[in-house]
Amino acid sequence: MEEVIIAMYERIYQVNSREEALLGLESLKRNWEKIYPELVESWRRDFSTLTTFLDYPEQISSSIYTINILERANRQIKRRTKIVDVFSYVKAIEKILYLTS
């Protein structure tokens, strides 16, 4: 499941225009809004900030999003959630996400 969500993120981050990123966001919404409504709402709310790299030429935009703090946060989340096979409830994972940020 984690791989699927990462693939959805890539549909937003590995694009050359805001329109393509919006298509990726719509795909994320369509596939995950019922399961992860907070995740989708967060992306919708912060979309313009998260896609600021698209305002720059392609030569430097890839550098901007790959060194983004989001990359570091994702690594921390993966590291901390990898040791837990099953989360007993949603608040448990939210607590881990809060503590890693």
C-alpha positions as CSV (number, residue, x, y, z in Angstrom):
1,M,0.0,0.0,0.0
2,E,2.8,2.4,0.8
3,E,4.2,1.9,-2.7
4,V,0.9,2.9,-4.2
5,I,0.7,6.1,-2.2
6,I,4.3,6.9,-3.2
7,A,3.4,6.4,-6.9
8,M,0.5,8.8,-6.4
9,Y,2.9,11.4,-5.0
10,E,5.1,10.9,-7.9
11,R,2.3,11.8,-10.2
12,I,2.2,15.1,-8.5
13,Y,6.0,15.7,-8.1
14,Q,7.4,14.3,-11.3
15,V,5.5,16.6,-13.7
16,N,6.4,19.7,-15.7
17,S,3.3,21.8,-15.1
18,R,0.7,22.7,-12.5
19,E,-2.0,21.3,-14.7
20,E,-0.3,17.9,-14.6
21,A,0.1,18.1,-10.9
22,L,-3.6,18.9,-10.5
23,L,-4.3,15.7,-12.5
24,G,-2.1,13.8,-10.0
25,L,-4.0,15.4,-7.1
26,E,-7.3,14.4,-8.6
27,S,-6.0,10.9,-8.9
28,L,-4.9,10.9,-5.3
29,K,-8.3,12.2,-4.3
30,R,-10.2,9.6,-6.3
31,N,-8.2,6.7,-5.0
32,W,-7.6,7.6,-1.4
33,E,-10.1,10.2,-0.1
34,K,-12.4,7.6,1.5
35,I,-9.6,5.8,3.2
36,Y,-7.4,8.8,4.1
37,P,-9.6,11.9,4.1
38,E,-7.1,13.9,6.2
39,L,-4.3,13.2,3.8
40,V,-6.3,14.3,0.8
41,E,-7.6,17.4,2.5
42,S,-4.0,18.4,3.6
43,W,-2.8,18.1,0.0
44,R,-5.8,20.1,-1.3
45,R,-5.3,22.8,1.3
46,D,-1.5,23.1,0.8
47,F,-1.3,22.3,-2.9
48,S,0.0,25.7,-4.1
49,T,2.8,25.6,-1.4
50,L,3.7,22.0,-2.1
51,T,4.0,22.7,-5.9
52,T,6.0,25.9,-5.6
53,F,8.8,24.2,-7.4
54,L,6.7,24.3,-10.6
55,D,7.1,28.1,-10.7
56,Y,10.8,27.6,-11.5
57,P,12.6,26.4,-14.7
58,E,12.8,22.6,-15.0
59,Q,16.6,22.7,-14.6
60,I,16.3,23.8,-11.0
61,S,12.8,22.7,-10.0
62,S,13.9,19.1,-9.7
63,S,16.6,20.2,-7.2
64,I,14.0,22.1,-5.2
65,Y,11.6,19.3,-4.7
66,T,14.2,16.6,-4.1
67,I,15.9,18.5,-1.3
68,N,12.6,19.6,0.2
69,I,12.0,19.1,3.9
70,L,9.1,16.8,2.8
71,E,11.7,14.2,1.6
72,R,13.3,14.2,5.0
73,A,10.0,13.9,6.8
74,N,9.0,11.0,4.6
75,R,12.2,9.2,5.4
76,Q,11.6,9.7,9.1
77,I,8.0,8.5,8.9
78,K,9.1,5.4,7.0
79,R,11.8,4.7,9.5
80,R,9.5,5.0,12.5
81,T,6.5,3.1,11.0
82,K,8.6,0.3,9.5
83,I,9.0,-1.3,12.9
84,V,5.2,-1.5,13.5
85,D,3.4,-4.1,11.5
86,V,-0.2,-3.0,12.4
87,F,-1.5,0.2,13.9
88,S,-4.3,-0.4,16.3
89,Y,-6.1,2.8,15.4
90,V,-5.7,5.9,13.3
91,K,-4.6,8.1,16.3
92,A,-1.6,5.8,16.8
93,I,-0.1,6.7,13.4
94,E,-1.1,10.3,13.7
95,K,0.8,10.4,17.0
96,I,3.9,9.0,15.3
97,L,3.5,11.5,12.4
98,Y,3.3,14.3,14.9
99,L,6.3,13.2,16.9
100,T,8.5,12.9,13.8
101,S,7.7,16.4,12.5
